[in-house]
Amino acid sequence: MFRRTNFLLILRINPLTMRIPSNKLKAILKFAKTELAPFYDEREIQSFFYLLCEHYLGIDKTAVLLNPDYALSESELLKFNFAIKDLKAEKPIQYILGKTEFFGFDFIVNKHTLIPRPETEELVKWVIDNEDPTSSLQILDVGTGSGCIAISIAKQLPQAKVMGVDISEEALQIAQLNNENLNASVSFELLDILNPADSFKAEFDLIVSNPPYVLETEKSLMKKNVLKYEPSKALFVDDNNPLLFYKKILDFAQNHLVSNGKIYFEINEKMGEEISIQLAKFNYQNIQLKNDLFDRTRMIMGIKKAI
């Protein structure tokens, strides 16, 4: 009786819940489908709903399907309402949950960090597949954001010493939280790769980066949830200087990547040839372009020639 009485009280005082006929899971799902239909297809809405159930209720998809009459408490119901409201505003589900899965690990993400994409997992896998897991490499991740690249590599190459750098203090705070939560041993430093401090003296055997590479003119092709919520400075680059970050990282690598050291980039699929040319100009050999699962050219690597 206590839960029922208080639920009815919420219906009277909270306009967010007034259209929900009951506090049962099946009613919440029906409400979500109605509210979100203009923005997402039904399969995507159901996927969101199952994620919210797991996050807020601790029950998986199977449990939801077997218990459609499961009744939510007042606080649980409010969480679902606010999540549905955010989804209507096209806020990414990862930011609503405050986390996302990457390379088999749960990473905290928020408005200060990009949401990692599957092609970035492929970049990490490429690095890991090419390296000896017992080697004590010195590895740098430039533009680390949430730390997903650096931490995932560190977890798979436990003998390596991995560092992540970023211009955003807020992003580095999230990266450090992920580092602690996942029991990794990555070190993080504040660094503006466009104007790196002279005091930064470290050398590395391998540099990896997913720098900003989306052209400003490509914004029209991006989804609203990306444009509105994800940090633009981590995504976009001026059309007049599309290789800015690649050139700066390669310039930085002249003093901070050892001879025969490797560099890996995630790239704009349109820029493979241009970035290959830049790698050659900076004295790299064995340059390889790699396609992602969708057969788009999204990665490149090269080996720095010995001088």
Secondary structure, DSSP 8 states (H G I E B T S, - for coil): -HHHHHHHHHHHH-GGGTT-S-SBHHHHHHHHHHHHTTTS-HHHHHHHHHHHIIIII---HHHHHH-TT-B--HHHHHHHHHHHHHHHTT--HHHHHTEEEETTEEEE--TTS----HHHHHHHHHHHHHS-TT---EEEEES-TTSHHHHHHHHHSTTSEEEEEES-HHHHHHHHHHHHHTT---EEEE--TTS--TT----EEEEEE----EEGGGGGGS-HHHHHHS-GGGTEE-TTSTTHHHHHHHHHHHHHEEEEEEEEEE--TT-HHHHHHHHHHTTEEEEEEEE-TTS-EEEEEEEE---
